Amino acid sequence: MKRLVSLTLILILCIEISIWATEKSEPKVPHAGGDLTPVEAYEMLMADPENTFLIDCRTMSEYEFVGHPAMAYNIPYKFWTPEEGMIVNPNFAEDVMEKFNKTDRLLIICRSGKRSCFACDILIEVGFENIFNVLGGFEGDKVKDQNSIYYGYRRNIRGWQHDGLPYTYELNDELIYKLHSPCGCE
């Protein structure tokens, strides 16, 4: 009897893992450029580190306090302001152009994959040629199973962090964002 219960539990666990492993994030909004899963993005970074770069377009606070891929440049697509909430970084395209060539392969990541879609559009508009959105972002998608205790608020479906890819909380001066001028942001 114990053996039957054990085998049943193992079977249920295997089914749950296979369902989780096959869930794939979709782009949050239509956008220019390509899409990669976090694992595909990591493999691309490792295969060609001289020409492939990861841009984390979350706010500076998210980058610092939630963690970030160790090799990610932080160039925020939006800033948080007490007066207006989230506002678009008016220098986003220029900030990216200061660091990268328009022929570099740029992989754009945010929290869950929405801001990165908008960031991809801006970069394509200014002439970058090889732009990819990282599906599911850093934290992943919210749980969609209405029977789950995490339904609707916990982000643990896919994403860089939940796919087991390397990340850190350490700040590297060469990778962190530097504000152009005091703006009351962040």
Rosetta blueprint (number, residue, H / E / L):
1 M L
2 K H
3 R H
4 L H
5 V H
6 S H
7 L H
8 T H
9 L H
10 I H
11 L H
12 I H
13 L H
14 C H
15 I H
16 E H
17 I H
18 S H
19 I H
20 W H
21 A H
22 T H
23 E L
24 K L
25 S L
26 E L
27 P L
28 K L
29 V L
30 P L
31 H L
32 A L
33 G L
34 G E
35 D E
36 L E
37 T L
38 P H
39 V H
40 E H
41 A H
42 Y H
43 E H
44 M H
45 L H
46 M H
47 A H
48 D L
49 P L
50 E L
51 N L
52 T E
53 F E
54 L E
55 I E
56 D E
57 C L
58 R L
59 T L
60 M H
61 S H
62 E H
63 Y H
64 E H
65 F H
66 V L
67 G L
68 H E
69 P E
70 A L
71 M L
72 A E
73 Y E
74 N E
75 I L
76 P L
77 Y L
78 K E
79 F E
80 W E
81 T E
82 P L
83 E L
84 E L
85 G E
86 M E
87 I E
88 V E
89 N L
90 P L
91 N L
92 F H
93 A H
94 E H
95 D H
96 V H
97 M H
98 E H
99 K H
100 F L
101 N L
102 K L
103 T L
104 D L
105 R E
106 L E
107 L E
108 I E
109 I E
110 C L
111 R L
112 S L
113 G L
114 K L
115 R H
116 S H
117 C H
118 F H
119 A H
120 C H
121 D H
122 I H
123 L H
124 I H
125 E H
126 V L
127 G L
128 F L
129 E L
130 N E
131 I E
132 F E
133 N E
134 V E
135 L L
136 G L
137 G L
138 F L
139 E L
140 G L
141 D E
142 K E
143 V L
144 K L
145 D L
146 Q L
147 N L
148 S L
149 I L
150 Y L
151 Y L
152 G L
153 Y L
154 R L
155 R E
156 N E
157 I E
158 R L
159 G L
160 W L
161 Q L
162 H L
163 D L
164 G L
165 L L
166 P L
167 Y E
168 T E
169 Y L
170 E L
171 L L
172 N L
173 D L
174 E L
175 L L
176 I L
177 Y L
178 K L
179 L L
180 H L
181 S L
182 P L
183 C L
184 G L
185 C L
186 E L
